[in-house]
Amino acid sequence: MLPLLAGIAVGAGAVVAVNNRKELKEKISSSAKAVKETVVEKTKSATSKKDDTEKVEKKEDE
């Protein structure tokens, strides 16, 4: 009985996804852009912190 219910749920989800594919594509695209922007910002921040740490270490070595 459980496989039947699972199959119905998966099938219903697929129908909804096909019927709303344009909206889903837009949502996924906008989410991907937001994630990309966040990753770029975090990478810049980490690089900046690394550079600052290296500068402090060089000053301490002198």
Secondary structure, DSSP 4 states (H G I P E B T S, - for coil): -HHHHHHHHHHHHHHHHHHTHHHHHHHHHHHHHHHHHHHHHHHHHHHHHHHHHHHHHHHHH-
